[in-house]
Structure formats: structure tokens, C-alpha cells
Amino acid sequence: MCIIVSEDEEFLKNGSSTVLLIESKGHALHAFVNQELQGSASGNGSHSPFKFKNPISLKAGKNEIALLSMTVGLQNAGPSYEWVGAGLTSVKINGFNNGTLDLSTYSWSYKIGLQGEHLGIYKPDGLNGVNWVSTSEPPKKQPLTWYKVVVDQPPGDEPIGLDMLKMGKGLAWLNGEEIGRYWPKRSSIHGCVQECDYRGKFFPDKCFTGCGEPTQRW
């Protein structure tokens, strides 16, 4: 989405910022303005919808707004599950001379997936099609970054675990094969028990485990 900002806007003269307001049914979001990350937001394990409110820097003239909306598993059972939904429901910018600019009704260009996925750079025959940057210290707090590492095969026949605790949200591939997604966000669910008996009537919060622990870590 591109918007044109007039030079007469008061926030450009006094150095103040406009505010980007987004409402989403879940599950997570990265917001970019002119290719710069403005902030991220997500729901929690028990409540997927969320609201995003963050100051953004706009310039006079053309400004590009890009929103990456992500889902992490969709509900497929339960009462009225077909109405749960996911994704953005409202996008507004507050702080213009005329008040709030509602972008929800504007025409947006829409793309599913990421460019690296379309190019297949995670496949053995697609690795050489990208100019990888060698670094001893990977970038931090920088979403939408692809990482590649070459390791020797560990000795022995024991199972190997890949610890993604220090990473954000994404997918992992091994030799071109997808091995799973990861999002080591800590669970907000409470009520775990040390011992559990599944006998008797079932209810959704029965026998919770891993309360407060990272999810999708290994």
C-alpha cells in the first residue's frame, strides 16, 4: 500500500509522529513503513486477536506501508469455529490534519508467502541462487531474514535436536526438507498439574503441561 503525504501536514512541521493503529484476529504481525520495521505484535496462546498501536515516521510524498500477517495453526473444531477467522480487520493512521486516515477500505496488493519460499532458496539446488552474507554475528531483532549454516554430521546414531530458543518465528529446513516451524514464545496458559489422570469427562483445559515454557522450541 502506498500513500501520498502532503507537505502541509502539521506533524511534518513540528517533528511529531503519526500513529499506526491495527486490529487483527490473529495470530502475529510485522509492520513496515518505507521498508523499515516499525514494530511487531501477536496474540497469546489463549486469545489470538490483538491490537497494534505504534508511532511511525512518514515523509512528505510517497510512503510505502507493508504488513506481514502470520497465522500459527488454525482452529478446526469446536462450536462456531468457522467464524473464528484470522488476519487483519482494521488499518488506520492517526495524526493527519484531517484526523484519522482509514486504510481498511483502500485497495491493497496482496501476496501469499515469502519471496525466498517462491525462489526455493532452502533447496539444495536453490542455495547458490542467492548472495549469502557471511557473518560471525547474525543480525538481531531483524525479521524476515534467512539463515544458512553448514555443519558436519554428528557421530553416532542418537537423535539430534535443533534448539531454536534464541530465534523468533519461522520455518526450518534440513537438506531441502522442511523439519518444522518454530516460535519459542512462552505459553500464557496457567493451571498445569504435576500428575494427571485422563479418566472421566473431557474438558479443554484438562491435563495442561508446559505452562510458562517456550512453545515450538525444538
C-alpha positions in Angstrom: 0.0 0.0 0.0 1.3 3.4 -1.0 0.0 6.8 0.4 0.9 10.3 -0.5 1.6 12.7 2.4 1.2 16.4 1.8 4.0 18.8 2.8 1.3 20.8 4.6 0.8 18.1 7.3 1.4 19.6 10.7 3.3 16.5 12.0 6.0 17.2 9.4 6.4 20.8 10.5 6.6 20.2 14.3 8.5 16.9 14.2 5.8 14.8 15.7 4.8 11.3 14.6 1.7 9.7 13.3 0.3 6.6 14.9 -0.4 3.3 13.1 -3.4 1.5 14.5 -4.1 -2.1 13.5 -6.7 -4.6 14.7 -6.2 -8.3 13.9 -8.0 -11.6 14.7 -4.5 -13.2 15.0 -2.0 -14.5 15.2 1.0 -12.2 14.6 2.1 -9.2 12.7 5.2 -7.3 11.4 4.6 -3.7 10.3 7.0 -1.9 7.9 7.0 1.7 6.6 9.3 2.5 3.7 11.0 -0.9 4.2 11.8 -0.1 7.9 10.4 -2.3 10.7 8.0 -0.2 12.8 7.0 -2.9 15.3 5.6 -6.3 15.8 2.6 -7.7 17.7 0.8 -11.0 18.4 -1.9 -12.6 20.4 -1.3 -15.1 23.1 -1.9 -18.8 23.4 -5.5 -18.4 24.7 -6.5 -15.2 22.9 -5.4 -14.8 19.3 -6.9 -11.4 18.4 -4.7 -8.4 19.2 -4.4 -4.6 18.6 -1.2 -2.9 17.4 -0.5 0.8 18.2 2.8 2.3 17.4 4.2 5.7 16.3 5.5 5.7 12.7 7.7 8.1 10.7 6.2 9.3 7.4 7.8 11.6 4.9 6.4 14.2 2.5 5.5 12.5 -0.7 5.1 8.8 -1.4 5.2 6.3 1.5 5.0 2.5 1.3 3.3 0.6 4.1 3.7 -3.2 4.2 2.1 -5.5 6.7 3.1 -9.1 7.2 0.2 -11.0 8.8 1.0 -14.5 10.1 -1.0 -17.4 11.4 0.2 -20.2 13.6 -2.3 -23.1 13.3 -6.0 -22.5 12.7 -8.8 -23.9 14.9 -10.5 -26.8 13.1 -13.1 -27.9 15.7 -15.4 -26.6 18.3 -18.6 -24.5 18.3 -18.8 -21.9 15.6 -15.1 -22.4 14.7 -15.8 -21.3 11.1 -16.4 -17.8 12.4 -13.2 -17.5 14.3 -11.1 -16.2 11.4 -7.6 -14.8 11.3 -5.7 -11.8 9.9 -6.2 -8.0 9.8 -9.6 -6.4 10.2 -8.7 -2.7 10.5 -5.7 -0.5 9.5 -5.7 3.2 10.4 -3.2 6.1 10.7 -3.9 8.8 13.3 -2.4 12.3 13.3 -3.2 13.9 10.0 -4.6 17.4 9.7 -8.0 15.9 8.7 -7.9 13.4 11.6 -7.6 9.6 11.1 -6.8 8.1 7.7 -8.7 4.8 7.4 -6.8 2.4 5.1 -9.1 -0.5 5.7 -11.2 0.3 2.6 -8.3 1.1 0.3 -7.1 -1.3 -2.4 -4.1 -3.3 -1.2 -1.8 -5.5 -3.2 -1.7 -9.0 -1.6 0.9 -11.7 -1.7 0.9 -15.1 -0.1 4.2 -16.5 1.2 7.7 -15.0 1.2 10.0 -14.3 -1.8 12.6 -16.8 -0.5 9.9 -19.5 -0.4 8.9 -18.8 -4.0 12.5 -18.9 -5.1 13.1 -22.1 -3.2 16.4 -20.9 -1.7 16.1 -23.6 1.0 16.5 -26.3 -1.5 20.0 -27.7 -2.3 19.7 -26.5 -6.0 18.5 -23.1 -4.9 21.1 -22.2 -2.4 23.6 -20.9 -5.0 21.0 -18.6 -6.5 21.2 -16.2 -3.6 24.1 -13.9 -2.5 24.5 -15.0 1.1 26.4 -12.7 3.5 29.0 -14.4 5.7 29.0 -13.1 9.3 30.2 -14.3 12.6 27.4 -12.4 14.4 24.0 -12.8 12.9 21.7 -9.8 12.9 19.4 -9.4 15.9 15.8 -8.2 16.1 15.6 -8.2 12.3 12.6 -10.2 11.0 12.3 -11.8 7.5 16.0 -12.9 7.5 17.1 -16.2 6.0 20.0 -18.0 7.8 22.1 -20.8 6.3 24.7 -22.9 8.1 26.7 -25.9 7.0 27.6 -28.4 9.8 29.3 -31.8 9.8 27.2 -34.9 10.5 27.4 -35.6 14.3 28.8 -39.0 15.2 26.6 -41.9 16.4 23.0 -42.8 15.8 21.3 -40.8 18.6 18.5 -38.4 17.6 19.6 -34.7 17.1 17.7 -31.7 18.4 17.8 -28.2 16.9 17.4 -25.7 19.7 15.6 -22.5 18.4 15.2 -20.8 21.7 17.1 -17.7 20.7 15.2 -17.4 17.3 11.9 -15.7 16.5 9.2 -17.2 14.4 9.8 -19.2 11.3 10.4 -22.4 9.5 13.5 -24.7 9.4 14.8 -26.9 6.6 17.4 -29.6 6.6 19.0 -30.5 3.3 15.9 -29.1 1.5 13.4 -30.9 3.7 11.1 -28.9 5.9 11.6 -30.2 9.5 9.1 -27.9 11.2 8.2 -24.5 12.3 9.3 -22.8 15.5 8.1 -20.0 17.7 9.7 -20.2 21.1 7.1 -17.8 22.7 6.3 -18.7 26.3 2.9 -20.2 26.9 0.4 -17.9 28.8 -1.6 -20.9 29.9 -1.8 -21.5 33.7 -3.1 -24.4 35.6 -0.6 -27.2 34.9 -0.5 -30.2 37.2 2.3 -32.4 38.2 0.3 -35.6 37.8 -2.8 -36.0 35.6 -5.5 -38.7 35.2 -7.3 -38.6 31.9 -10.1 -40.8 33.2 -13.5 -39.2 33.5 -15.2 -36.4 31.5 -13.0 -34.5 29.0 -12.7 -30.7 29.1 -10.3 -28.5 27.1 -8.1 -27.4 29.9 -7.6 -30.9 31.3 -4.0 -32.1 31.9 -2.2 -29.0 30.8 1.6 -29.3 30.5 4.4 -26.9 29.8 2.8 -23.9 31.4 5.0 -20.8 31.1 7.5 -22.8 29.0 8.6 -21.9 25.4 6.4 -23.5 22.7 7.7 -24.9 19.4 11.3 -24.7 20.6 12.8 -28.0 19.4 
